[in-house]
């Protein structure tokens, strides 16, 4: 019944592989110079001989040439030389206004302070409630990102100091998650018994991911890699925090103080890029592309949705324990938090 479609698919894939190999054989001259490969015209000729779509060839042949170049996709663990060049180019660049560098650095420092306070409050709340605050996958993504861009790809002194101290503070949050995480996984004994190994495996995979992304894209986008990797994690943390508190059904590990310090920290980080986009669009316009705007605005939107989830869950707690406002699902509730 399924043999004919499978055969057709197999033959199609085989023909595609054959044509791709022919393009490589006839169209590419691998070398060590920046784009020492066959010209776009040569690639077009070689591909036309194999019947590829003429529209794609006419519009994207040069792109294919560069995309297939070994120099475009270098198999390197680190791209430190390209990173050093990108940093140096930014340092010597003259902004159109004197404050186009100074004010964003001030916003970055403020964001670093607020987020550090939020991390500390998360750690304290974790020990107090015998729970943990940041979702595990968010913690793995976050702490490894801070390690990579705080100690390997440092984007300037101010940013590097902020990212590095985030990671140091996050180590205490990491410890609290390992110590008390089992309490939240009683319904999954396999996870509870192996939580440490799960977190370590997650951190290993995320570290590999961040290093691979940096090594691949730093030679092409330079310092922009910081924006395009940090803000997706920010969105994930915000969504994950809402999902965590709703799935748990209690507010252990969460508080208003944690929320407002984190939310204002995100606002400060956003203002850093809003300022740059407005006063230096030639360099930072990428932060207000459709994708960049989505990352910035959705971070603030989910930060504003979090209080609704916290209020809902705390109302549920009050319904379950109407006579005892100091106990919530077997954990001690933070007074005034």
N, C-alpha and C positions, 0 to 999 in steps of 0.2 A: 504493500500500500504506500509506504513511504520511500521505497527504493528509488523511484524516478526523480522526485524532488531532491533527494540527497545526492544522487549522481550529478544532477544539473549543478547544484551548489558546489560540489567537489571540482567539477570541470571548470566552473567559473573562477573559483579560487586559484586553481592551477594555472589558468590562462593569465590571471592578474599577476601572479608571482613571476611567470615567464616574462611578461611585459615589463615588470619592474626591473627584473634582472637585465633585460635588454637596454633599458634606460640607463642603468648604472654602467653597463659595459660600453655603450656607444656614446653616452652623453657626459660622463664625468671623468675628469682627470684629477685624481686625488693628489694633493700637494700640501705644502706647509704654509704657503702664503695665505693672505686673508681670505680670498675666494679663488684659489687657483684650481678651478674646475672648468669644464666645458662651458662655453657661452650659452646664453639662453636660446640663441638661434640654433645652435648645434643640438641642444636638448630637444628643441621643438622638432627638428628634422628627424632625430632618432625616434622620438615618440610617435610622430606621424606615421612612420613606417610600420608601427605596431598598432595603428588604428585607434589611438586615444582621442577623446573628445576634443575637437578643434577649439571650442570656446575656452576650455580649461587651459589648453596649451597657449592660446593667444594671450590670456590674462595672467596666468600664474606660473609660466615656465621658469621665469627668473626666481620666483619664490621657491619653487621646487628645487632649483639648483642650490640655493643657499640653505634650504632646510636639510638637504641631503649631504651637505658638506661636513666632513669630519671636524672642520674648524668651527662649525656652527653648533655642534653638539659634542663638545669635548668630554671624554671620559676621564674626568678629574674629580678627586674627592673634594678639593677646595678650589676656589677661584680667588685666591688672595691677591694676586697681581692685578686682576681686573678691579677688585674691590679697592685696592690702594689707589689706582688711577681714578676711580670714580670719586673717592673721598677727596683726593687732591684737586680734582676738577671743581668740586663744590666749594672747597676752601678758597680757591683763587677767583671764583666767579664773583662778579660785581653785581649785587642786587640793584634793581631800579630805585629802591628806597633804602635808607640806612636801617630802618626797623624791620625789613623783610627777613632778616636772620635773627635779630635780637629778640623780638617779641615772640616768634614761634618757639625759640629756645626757652623763654620764660614760661610759656604755656606747657611745654614739655616737662619742665621741672615741677610745675604745680601739679600736673597730672601724675607725675611720679610720686610726689608726696601723698596725694589723696589715695592713689591705688595702694601704696605701701601701708597706709593707715587701714584701708579696707582689708588687706591681707592679714594684718595683725589682729584686727577684730574678728576675722574668720577663724584664726587660730585660737584665740581666746574663747570664742563661742563654741568651737569644737570641743575644747577641753571641758568647758562648763556643761555642755549638753551631752557629752560623750557621743558625739556624732561627727560629721564632717560637712563642710560648707560647699566647696567647689566640686562639681561633678568630676568623676575620675578621668574621663576622656578629656575634659577641659583642662584639668590639672596637668595631664601628660603633654598635651599640646602647648600649654602655656609655659611650663617650667623649662621645657627643652628649647622653645623659641627664645626665651630669655637667655639661656645658656649660649645659643648660637650667635645672637645679635648683641649680647653683652660681652662676650669673651672672644668670639672668632671674627664676626663681621661687625665691628663697632662703628656705627655711623656718626662719628664725631664725639667729642669728649662728654658733652652734656647728655646726649642720648645713651652713650655707653655706660655712664655712671648710673643713670636711671634704670636701664635694663638689668645691669649687674646687681644692683641692690634689690630689685624686684625678685631676682632669682634667689638671693640669699634669704630674703624674708619668706619666699615661697617654700624653702626647705623646711621651715617649721610647720607650715601648712601641710606639706607632704608627710611629715612625721605624724601629725594629728590624724591625717586621713588613714594612714596605715594602722595607727593605734586603735582608732575608734570606728573605722569603716565596717568592721565585722558586725557591729551592732545593727547596721542598716541592711545587712544582707542575711539575716537569720532565715529568711524565706528561701534562700538559695545557698545551702550548705557548701556546695562545691566552690562557689565564689568566695564565701566567707573564709573557708579554710586556705584558699590560695590567693587571697587578695594582694599580698605583697608581691607575689610573682606576676600577677596580672598587671599591677601598676608598673613594675619594672619592665615587663615586656612592652607595655604601652609606651613607656618613656623611650625605650630603645627604638621602637618603630617610628615614633614621632621625631626623635633626634635624627634618624636616618632620613626621614622625609624632609626636614628643614635643611639639612646639609645638601641633599640631592637637589632640592629646588634652588637653593642659593648657587650651587656650582653650575647648574644649568642656565639660570636666567641672569645672574649678576653680570656676565660679560655683555649682555644685551640691554638690560634696563638699569644697571648700576644701582644707585641708592634707592630707587623706586621700589626695589624688592621689599624694603622694610614696610612700606605702606601696604603693598599687595599681599603680604603674609600676616601682618599684625592684625589688621582690621577684620579679616574673615574669622580669626580666632576670637576677637572681641564679640562679634555677632553670635558665634557658637556659645561663648560663655553666657551671654545674656539669655539666649533661648534655653540653654541647658539649665540655668538656674531656675527659670520659670517651670520647666518640665520637672525638675527634681522636686521642688516643693509641692507641686500638684500630685505627683506620683506617690510621694511619701505620705501625704495627708497630714503632716505635722510640720511645725516650723523649727525643728531642731537644726542648729547650724545656721539659721537665718535670723536677721534682725534689721530694724530700720536703719541703724547706724552703718551696718555693712552696705546697705543699699545706697544711701545718699552719698557716702564717700566714694563708692564705686561709680555711681552715676555722674557725680560732679567731676571725677577724674576723667571719665569718658568725654564729658563736655569740654574739659580743658584740652584734651588731646584733639578733639574735633576742631576747636578754635585755632589750634596750631595750624591745621591744614586750611581752614577757612581763610585765615589771614594770608597764608601763602598763596592760595588760589587767587585771592582778590588783588594782592599787591605784587605778585610775581607769577602771573599766569603762564609766562613763557616757559618756566621751569616746572611749575607744580600744577599745571592745568590737568594733568592726568588724574588728580584727586577729585575732579569734578566731571569726569566722564560718566556715562550712565552707570558703569560698574562701580566707580569710585563713589559716586553720589549714593548708590544703593548701600554700600558698606557704611558710610558715615551716617546717613539718615536712619537706616534700620537699626543701628546700634542704639541711637537715642530713643527710637520708638519702642524697642523691646525693654529698654531701661524704664520707660514710663508704664509699660504693662506689668512689670514685676510687682509693684505695690498692690495691684488688683489681686494678683495671685496670693500675696502674703496676707492681705485682708481677708480674702475668702477662706484660706486655710485656718487662720486664727479664729475666725467666726465659727468654723467647724469644731475647733478645739474647745471653744467656750460652750458649744452645744453639747459636746460629749462630757465635759467636766464643768458643769455650770456652777458647782459649789466650791470648787478648788481651783483658783486661778493660778496657782503656783506649780501645778503639775500638768504636763501635756504628754500623753502617750508614754508615761513612765520616765520622762526626762524632766529636768528642772528648767523652767522657763526663765529667761532673762528678764528681770524686773525693769520695766520701762523700755525694754528693747523691742 
